[in-house]
Amino acid sequence: ADGEQSVAAVWGKIWPASLGVAGVFWISLALFPALTVRIPPSSPDPQGWMPVVLITLFNLGDLAGRLLAGFSPELLSAGLLAGLCAARLAFLPLFLFLQSAASFGGMHDGAAAAAVLAMATTSGYAASALLVRGQLQ
């Protein structure tokens, strides 16, 4: 029928966005929840609230990023969005450091909270913006 394209033609248009989405989710799933819940609190936490707080912050940050992408999916240019996806690789060593920070004298819980919020917000925004851009191709 008129207007139909082959699978190869469609894939040729959307592969950059698809690759970006896969990268975003790969980093997010590598960090959350497995590494995130292993970040120790800086002070005694007998009730074990630190993992619960970090998981809640992840969900809130991811939601905020997705909402931002819903309102302005083209806030970042394609190049900046690709750079954001690549820069998210830096979260891997950061989260590994936060896990072992106690042996270096500890880190404030705010550092872990900020890292989780940054990772989650960039995840939500990048994945949603890339999905929207892929559909527009």
N, C-alpha and C positions, 0 to 999 in steps of 0.2 A: 504494500500500500504506500501511498505517497507520504513522505515525511519520516518513514521508518529508516533506522540506521542499523548497521550490523553491530554485533556485540564488540567486535574489534574497534570499530569507529568510536563507539561510546567509551570503551576502555581507554582509547587513545586520548580522550578529552579529560577523563576524570582520574587517571592514575596518579597525578601528583597529590590531589586531595586525599585519595584513598591511602596512599603511602603515608601521608601526614597523620591521618586518623589512626592508622595501625601503629605508628610510632608513639603517638600520644597515649593510646591505651596500653601499649607495651610498657612504657615507663610508669604509668599510673598503677598498673597491676603488679609491676615489680616492687613498687614501694608500698602500696596500700592493699590490704592491711598488714601484710607480713612484717615489713620493716618498721612501719609506723607504730604498731602496738608494742614493739620492743624498745622504744625510746624510753629510758628510765627517767623518773621525775628527779628534779634537783633537790627536793626535800623529801622526808619520809612520807609515804603515801599508804598507810595501813589499809585503807578501804579499796585501793587499786583503781582510783578514779582517772589516772593519767591516760590510759588507753581509751576510756570512754570519752574523755574530753577531746582527744586527738581525732577520734572517729567522727565525733559530732562536728568538729571544726572542718574536717575534710568534706563532709556532706554539705555543710553550709557554704564553703568556698566553691565547691563544684556547682552548686545551685546558682550562686552569684555569677560565676563565669558563664554558665549556660544562659542565664537571663540577660547578661550583657551582650552575648552573641546574638540573642534573639532580637534585641533592640538595635544593635549596630554590628552586623556580621562583617562589615567592611571597614571597621575601625582601623585595622592594620592592613597595610598593603600585602600582596601575596608574598613578597620578599621578606617583610618583617614577620609575617605569620610563619613562614618556613624557618626563619631564624629563631623564633620563639620555640618552635618544636624541637629544633636542634639544641637550643640552650637548656631545655628541660633535662638533658642528659646529666647536667651538673647536679641534679637532685640526688642521683645515685650515691656519689661519694659524700654528699652532705648528710644524707640520712644514715649512712654507715658511720660517719663521724659522730653524729648525734647519739647513736647507739653506744658508742664507746667513750663518749665525752666524760663519763664519770671517772674513768681512769686518768683523765687529764685535768682533774679538779672540778669537773662538772660544768654544765651550762645552765643558764636560767631557763625555766619552763617556757618563758616567752619566746626563746629562740626556736624551740621545737614547735610551738604553736604558729609562729610566723612562717616557718618552713612548710608546715602542713598546709596552711592557708594559701601560701604562694603556689605550692604544687597543685593543690586542688583547683584554685581559681584559674590557673593557666591551663589545666587539663580541661575543665568545663568550657572555657572560652575557645581554646584551640580546636577541640573536637567538634563543637557545635558550629563554629565558623567554617571549618573545613567541610563539614557535611552540607551546610547551606551552599557554599561555593561550588561543591561538586554537583549539586542539583541544578545550579544555574548554568552549568556548562552544557 
